[in-house]
């Protein structure tokens, strides 16, 4: 069953963030990742707004593939770059139905 990784991002260093995105896209692609959305919120339709610059939604073939990607030797060095580039909340979801 497919799965999604959703990240809410506040960029701290735009140049490092672009580097992080480029490198992460390559690594995640080897785990079957497909970028679905990278965009800024237009407006809050309901509920309280969370402060962040943009949201990224990436589809993976399964939760197992998300976990393999996140724990991989290829992604581990990018975690430091991610922390320097942005404050990011990343959450995985299994797609149901």
Secondary structure, 3 states (H helix, E strand, C coil): CCEEEEEEEEECCHHHHHHHHHHHHHHHHCCCCEEEEEECCCCCCCCCCCCCCEEEEEEECCHHHHHHHHHCHHHHHHHHHHHHHEEEEEEEEECCC
